[in-house]
Amino acid sequence: MDKNDTNTIEDNIIDLITEIKSNFIYGNNFLSSALLLKMIHEDKKGIRVVDIARRINISPPSVTEALSKLEKKGYVKKIEGEDRREKILSITKKGEERMKKFTEFMRLEMKEKMSVLTDDEKKKLEKSLSNIVNILHKVK
């Protein structure tokens, strides 16, 4: 029996998102570090671990573990929040430099990977990804 016969569309969407997360985000420490640095950088006032966890839909302890590694490398720093128990994360100058290198590397890597696609396939991929982003903004 075909997978689509037994699962709802929602189940299939969840499966696809899970596959994307596990194979393209969380399965790659390099990429997940870049993602975390980018999220911290975008929030100019600083961001809490719980807010990062909610945005990427993973547990706060998993985020804390990844952030601890970034903190040890000097890419992020913790600042005491309004509540002394709360820690706000901000990116350091070293972290900003690392994020720029991540971004440059990822752009080059993606261009290389897409080089095997035809122009038509690239246009279809662009349209599909644009649709996904638009839909995700609606359900946010």
C-alpha positions as CSV (number, residue, x, y, z in Angstrom):
1,M,0.0,0.0,0.0
2,D,1.3,3.5,-0.9
3,K,2.4,5.7,2.0
4,N,-0.1,8.4,1.0
5,D,-3.0,5.9,1.3
6,T,-2.5,5.4,5.0
7,N,-1.2,8.8,6.1
8,T,-3.0,12.1,6.0
9,I,-1.4,15.1,4.2
10,E,-0.5,16.5,7.6
11,D,1.3,13.3,8.5
12,N,3.3,13.5,5.3
13,I,4.2,17.1,5.9
14,I,5.4,16.3,9.4
15,D,7.5,13.4,8.0
16,L,9.0,15.7,5.4
17,I,9.8,18.4,7.8
18,T,11.4,15.9,10.2
19,E,13.5,14.5,7.4
20,I,14.7,18.0,6.5
21,K,15.5,18.8,10.1
22,S,17.4,15.6,10.8
23,N,19.3,15.4,7.5
24,F,19.9,19.0,6.7
25,I,20.0,20.9,10.0
26,Y,20.5,18.7,13.1
27,G,22.5,16.0,11.3
28,N,25.2,18.6,10.4
29,N,26.9,20.2,13.4
30,F,28.5,22.8,11.1
31,L,25.1,23.8,9.8
32,S,23.3,23.8,13.1
33,S,26.1,26.0,14.6
34,A,25.6,28.4,11.7
35,L,21.9,28.4,12.3
36,L,22.2,29.1,16.0
37,L,24.7,31.9,15.4
38,K,22.5,33.5,12.8
39,M,19.4,33.4,15.1
40,I,21.4,35.0,17.9
41,H,22.8,37.6,15.6
42,E,19.4,38.5,14.2
43,D,18.0,39.3,17.7
44,K,19.9,42.5,18.5
45,K,18.7,42.6,22.1
46,G,19.8,39.0,22.8
47,I,17.7,35.9,22.9
48,R,16.9,33.2,25.5
49,V,17.5,29.5,25.1
50,V,13.8,28.8,25.4
51,D,13.0,31.2,22.5
52,I,15.6,29.5,20.3
53,A,14.2,26.1,21.2
54,R,10.6,27.2,20.3
55,R,11.7,28.7,17.0
56,I,13.4,25.5,15.8
57,N,11.2,23.1,17.7
58,I,13.7,21.2,19.7
59,S,14.2,20.8,23.4
60,P,15.9,23.5,25.5
61,P,18.5,21.0,26.8
62,S,19.5,20.2,23.2
63,V,19.9,23.9,22.4
64,T,21.8,24.5,25.7
65,E,24.3,21.7,24.8
66,A,24.9,23.2,21.3
67,L,25.2,26.7,22.7
68,S,27.7,25.6,25.4
69,K,30.0,24.5,22.7
70,L,29.7,27.9,20.9
71,E,30.2,29.7,24.2
72,K,33.4,27.7,24.9
73,K,34.7,28.7,21.5
74,G,34.0,32.4,22.3
75,Y,31.2,32.8,19.6
76,V,28.4,33.6,22.1
77,K,28.2,35.0,25.6
78,K,25.5,34.8,28.2
79,I,24.2,37.9,29.9
80,E,22.0,37.9,33.0
81,G,18.4,38.7,32.1
82,E,15.8,40.6,34.2
83,D,15.3,37.4,36.2
84,R,18.7,36.4,37.6
85,R,18.0,32.8,36.6
86,E,17.4,33.8,33.0
87,K,20.3,34.0,30.7
88,I,20.2,36.1,27.5
89,L,22.6,35.1,24.7
90,S,24.3,37.5,22.4
91,I,26.9,37.0,19.7
92,T,30.5,38.1,20.1
93,K,32.6,39.8,17.5
94,K,34.4,36.4,17.0
95,G,30.9,34.8,16.6
96,E,29.9,37.3,13.9
97,E,33.1,36.6,12.0
98,R,32.5,32.9,12.2
99,M,28.9,33.3,11.1
100,K,30.1,35.3,8.0
101,K,32.5,32.4,7.2
102,F,29.7,29.9,7.7
103,T,27.5,31.9,5.4
104,E,30.1,32.2,2.7
105,F,31.0,28.5,2.9
106,M,27.3,27.4,2.8
107,R,26.6,29.6,-0.3
108,L,29.6,28.1,-2.1
109,E,28.7,24.6,-1.1
110,M,25.1,25.0,-2.2
111,K,26.1,26.5,-5.5
112,E,28.4,23.5,-6.0
113,K,25.6,21.0,-5.1
114,M,23.1,22.8,-7.4
115,S,25.5,22.7,-10.3
116,V,24.2,19.3,-11.2
117,L,20.7,20.7,-11.7
118,T,19.4,22.0,-15.0
119,D,18.2,25.6,-15.2
120,D,14.6,24.3,-15.3
121,E,15.2,22.2,-12.1
122,K,16.7,25.2,-10.4
123,K,13.7,27.3,-11.2
124,K,11.3,24.6,-9.9
125,L,13.4,24.3,-6.7
126,E,13.3,28.0,-6.2
127,K,9.6,28.2,-6.7
128,S,9.0,25.2,-4.4
129,L,11.2,26.6,-1.6
130,S,9.6,30.0,-1.9
131,N,6.1,28.4,-1.6
132,I,7.4,26.4,1.5
133,V,8.7,29.6,3.1
134,N,5.4,31.5,2.4
135,I,3.3,28.7,3.9
136,L,5.6,28.4,7.0
137,H,5.2,32.1,7.6
138,K,1.4,31.6,7.5
139,V,1.4,28.8,10.1
140,K,4.0,30.4,12.3
